[in-house]
Amino acid sequence: MTEVSGLKRPRVAVFSLGGTIAMSGDGTGGVVPALSGAELLAAVPGLDRTGIEVEVHDLRNVPGASVSFEDVIAVSRAIRERIAEGVDGAVVTQGTDTIEETSYLLDLLHDHDAPVVVTGAMRNPTLAGADGPANLLAAVQTAASDSARGLGAVVVFADEIHAARFVRKAHSTSIAAFASPSAGPIGQVAEGEPRVLARPAGGFTVKLAGEPVTARVPVIPMTLGDDAALVRAVTAQVDGLVVAAFGAGHVPSDAVESLETLAARVPVVLASRTGAGPVLHRTYGFAGSESDLLDRGLISAGFLDPYKARILLRLLLATGAPHAEIASAFRRAGTAGPLD
């Protein structure tokens, strides 16, 4: 914190990656990333009255769909550097298309108590009721708050605080697009004050030592009558696989053999495509059930949805983790600990 007249002002670093929050018209009728981080902050009413010292860093200016693993790892390293220099928290602004994935990647890489807050906007600045300024103000206030320390990475949107490991983009256009179906929001911002109502237990981090995250890990959903032809088609090209299975972790019986064969060669993670709830372990016993697939060598994603499971698996493969270590990591990361 910066000390001014005997008072300590919290310091927050804002990292801008682009997205809808930073978009403007391109003269053809559509909007594209155009605004700088400084321009985003200048459009936030009341930010100058919060007493928070804000610094801004423009890292990228791309749509959310074009944010890469390398971009997020670079942001994580930049956040670590600024925390070492004394900032109290960090905010990342980006497109909402990938926030549920980037926030979890940041969470896995963040091993400090300082808050990391990800936000964006559903309505670009050219529209009536643009939500970017309000979301950015709430995000900065959360990043500066002592109450948000120790939460890892969170998503702040529509005055709700969501843990990165649970959050999903649940609507394509609503300004309340983000939800945490398995846990609910862990807090809210009211009258400019972040109020953390529950603290998720059992955080999990992965240490990267400069390894390139190049493992090829697709997510393949199971569908009605699926015989795993797509699984067989990619078998020789993948380093790991996440299966987005039916219900509590089920696949058609015709898909079982192909998945077992692949699981003997690379890590295959079993997740639920439903969007909420865990993969079970011992409730069903038919061919293609969760217990059958786990017995055949697949790894349970637990409460992690398929997209977050992919993030974790790709990071673990980058570190060279063996199969047993990967399975252990998923047992820890995929367990939704009690909310204190």
Order of alpha helices (4+ residues) and beta strands (2+ residues): beta-beta-beta-beta-beta-alpha-beta-alpha-beta-alpha-beta-alpha-beta-beta-beta-beta-beta-beta-beta-alpha-beta-alpha-beta-alpha-beta-alpha-alpha
